[in-house]
Amino acid sequence: MARRPVSVCVITKDEEENLPDCLASVKWADEIVVVDSRSTDRTREIAAAAGARVIERDFPGHVEQKNFAVSQAAHDWVLCLDADERLSPALADSVRRALEEPGDRAGFECPRLTFHCGSPIRHGGWYPDRKLRLFDRRRGRWGGRNPHDRVEVEGPVGRLEGDLLHLSYRSLSDHLRQIDFFTTIAAREKRARGERPSLARLVLHPPGKFLRMYLLKGGFLDGVPGLVVASMGSWYVFLKYAKLRELEGADA
């Protein structure tokens, strides 16, 4: 069976550092669509030089922007990536084989391996962290709640071999900036759903998160990076609920 054509969809905002390797890992794709949220660096130029079709658009939210990118693809099978992700050679081969296989699968998931300051994190709930990224858009779309989006499909899901490499956290400062950004989005989403902050959540959920990641899910097996990741996870939870309390005070 001939390989089904596939469009790669990437959303960006000031990703000149990450984007070249991301696009290089999918240069074999039939089409690359980059939806950029008005970057102020060389993101759009890098994407265009790699042969991508670049669309500039204001950022309405992760779910909304990713669904828009999928809607702009020329092909029904799409592979969605973040700019700080790239396919390992083994995963790229697996994707191509999956697109050659007959069957009724609506999509395929793969394990994602996240690197923290250069160290792969294989415990603490961070791996295999399976993500559904290759799917038939006629049978699926992005859902979930910002910023925790996910692909939802109607039909059976297969599994790919090889890791999706996630180089999200290049330094502790970078991780802290991302926590600040994503907890603001999470707090606003909770507020929009009518969720109320509570002192119990602020006090109990952060240490609970640390204990789950570091002890119950084996984060200690990753050494010092595992300790840092679990601590950052706890800080994320604390800051999310602290910002929710702040929003309630602003609305009072």
C-alpha positions in Angstrom: 0.0 0.0 0.0 1.3 3.5 -0.9 2.0 5.8 2.0 -0.9 8.1 2.8 0.2 11.7 2.5 0.6 13.6 5.8 0.7 17.2 6.9 2.8 18.3 9.9 1.1 21.0 11.9 3.2 23.2 14.3 2.1 26.3 16.3 4.8 28.8 17.3 5.6 31.9 19.2 9.3 33.1 19.3 10.7 29.6 18.6 13.8 30.4 16.6 15.9 28.3 18.9 13.7 25.2 18.8 12.1 25.2 15.4 15.1 24.2 13.1 15.5 20.8 14.7 11.8 20.2 15.0 11.3 20.8 11.2 14.4 18.9 10.3 12.9 15.8 11.9 9.9 15.9 9.6 11.5 17.1 6.4 10.2 14.0 4.7 6.5 15.0 5.3 4.3 15.9 2.3 3.5 19.3 3.9 4.4 21.4 6.9 2.0 24.0 8.2 3.3 26.5 10.8 0.8 28.8 12.5 2.7 31.6 14.1 1.4 33.9 16.9 3.2 37.0 15.7 6.7 36.1 16.7 9.2 38.9 17.2 12.2 36.7 16.4 13.2 34.8 13.2 10.6 32.0 13.6 8.6 32.7 10.5 11.8 33.1 8.3 13.2 29.8 9.6 9.9 28.1 8.9 9.6 29.5 5.4 13.3 28.5 4.7 12.5 24.9 5.7 9.7 24.8 3.1 6.8 25.3 5.5 3.6 27.1 4.7 3.5 29.9 7.3 0.2 31.4 8.6 0.3 34.4 11.0 -2.5 34.5 13.5 -3.3 35.9 17.0 -3.2 33.3 19.7 -6.7 32.4 21.0 -5.5 29.5 23.2 -3.7 26.2 22.7 -6.7 24.1 21.8 -8.1 26.7 19.4 -4.8 27.4 17.7 -4.0 23.7 17.2 -7.4 23.0 15.7 -7.0 25.9 13.4 -3.6 24.6 12.2 -5.2 21.2 11.6 -8.0 22.8 9.6 -5.4 24.5 7.3 -3.7 21.2 6.4 -3.9 19.9 2.8 -4.1 16.3 3.9 -6.5 14.4 6.2 -3.7 12.6 8.1 -1.9 15.1 10.3 1.1 14.9 12.6 1.0 17.6 15.3 4.1 18.8 17.1 5.1 21.5 19.4 8.2 23.5 18.4 10.2 22.0 21.3 9.5 18.5 20.1 11.2 16.4 17.4 10.9 12.9 16.1 13.6 10.4 17.0 14.8 8.5 13.9 13.0 5.4 15.2 9.8 7.3 15.6 10.0 8.8 12.2 10.4 5.4 10.7 7.4 4.1 12.7 5.3 7.0 11.5 6.1 6.3 7.9 5.3 2.6 8.4 2.0 3.4 10.1 1.0 5.5 7.1 1.6 2.6 4.8 -0.5 0.1 6.8 -4.2 -0.6 5.9 -6.6 -0.7 8.8 -9.3 1.3 10.6 -7.1 3.1 13.2 -8.2 6.7 13.7 -4.8 7.7 15.1 -1.5 6.6 16.7 0.2 7.4 20.0 3.8 7.5 20.9 5.9 7.7 24.1 7.3 11.2 24.8 10.7 11.5 26.5 11.2 14.9 28.1 14.6 16.4 28.8 15.2 18.7 31.8 18.3 20.8 31.6 19.8 18.2 29.3 18.9 15.1 31.4 16.2 12.6 30.2 13.5 12.1 32.8 12.2 8.5 32.8 10.3 8.5 36.1 8.1 10.6 38.2 5.2 10.2 35.8 7.0 11.9 33.0 7.7 8.8 30.9 6.4 7.1 28.8 3.8 10.0 28.8 2.1 8.7 25.7 0.8 11.3 23.3 -1.6 10.9 20.4 -0.2 13.1 17.7 -0.7 11.3 14.4 -4.4 11.1 13.4 -7.0 11.3 10.8 -8.6 14.7 11.2 -11.9 13.4 9.8 -12.1 11.3 13.0 -10.4 13.5 15.6 -9.6 17.0 16.9 -7.8 18.8 19.7 -9.7 18.9 23.0 -9.1 19.2 26.7 -8.7 22.4 28.7 -6.0 25.0 28.1 -3.2 24.7 28.6 -3.5 20.9 28.9 -4.7 20.0 25.4 -5.0 16.5 24.0 -6.1 14.9 20.8 -9.5 13.1 20.9 -10.4 10.6 18.2 -13.3 8.3 17.3 -12.0 4.9 16.6 -9.1 2.5 17.5 -5.7 3.9 18.4 -2.4 2.2 17.5 1.0 2.6 19.1 4.2 3.8 17.4 7.7 2.8 18.2 10.4 5.2 19.1 10.4 8.3 21.3 9.0 11.8 20.7 11.9 13.9 22.1 10.7 16.9 24.2 13.4 19.5 24.9 11.1 21.8 26.8 13.3 22.9 29.8 16.7 24.1 28.8 17.4 25.7 32.2 15.8 26.2 35.6 15.1 29.8 34.7 13.4 28.6 31.5 11.3 26.1 33.5 10.3 28.8 36.0 9.2 31.1 33.1 7.1 28.3 31.6 5.5 27.6 35.0 4.6 31.2 35.4 3.1 31.3 31.9 1.1 28.1 32.1 -0.2 28.6 35.6 -1.7 31.9 34.6 -3.6 30.1 31.8 -4.6 27.3 34.1 -5.9 29.7 36.8 -7.9 31.6 34.3 -9.5 28.4 32.9 -10.4 27.3 36.4 -11.9 30.7 37.1 -13.9 30.6 33.9 -15.4 27.2 34.9 -16.5 28.7 38.2 -13.9 26.8 40.3 -13.3 28.4 43.7 -9.9 28.4 45.5 -9.6 26.8 48.9 -7.0 26.9 51.6 -6.9 23.1 51.7 -5.9 22.9 48.0 -3.3 25.5 48.5 -1.8 23.7 51.5 -2.3 20.0 50.7 -2.1 19.6 46.9 1.5 20.9 46.4 3.2 18.5 48.8 0.9 15.7 47.6 2.1 16.4 44.1 5.7 16.2 45.2 5.2 12.9 47.1 3.4 11.3 44.1 6.1 12.3 41.7 9.2 11.8 43.8 8.3 8.7 45.8 5.2 6.9 44.4 6.2 7.3 40.7 9.9 6.8 41.3 11.3 10.3 40.6 14.1 9.6 43.0 15.5 7.1 40.4 16.4 10.1 38.2 18.8 11.5 40.8 19.0 15.2 41.4 17.1 16.0 38.2 14.2 13.9 39.5 14.2 15.9 42.8 14.2 19.2 40.9 11.4 18.0 38.6 9.2 16.9 41.5 9.9 20.2 43.3 8.9 22.2 40.2 5.7 20.1 39.9 4.8 21.0 43.4 5.5 24.7 42.7 3.3 24.5 39.6 0.4 23.3 41.7 0.9 25.9 44.4 1.2 28.8 42.0 -1.9 27.7 40.0 -4.1 27.8 43.1 -2.4 31.0 44.4 -3.2 32.7 41.1 -6.8 31.4 41.3 -7.1 33.1 44.7 -5.6 36.2 43.3 -8.1 36.3 40.5 -11.0 35.9 42.9 -9.7 38.8 44.9 -9.5 40.9 41.8 -13.1 40.1 40.9 -14.4 40.8 44.4 
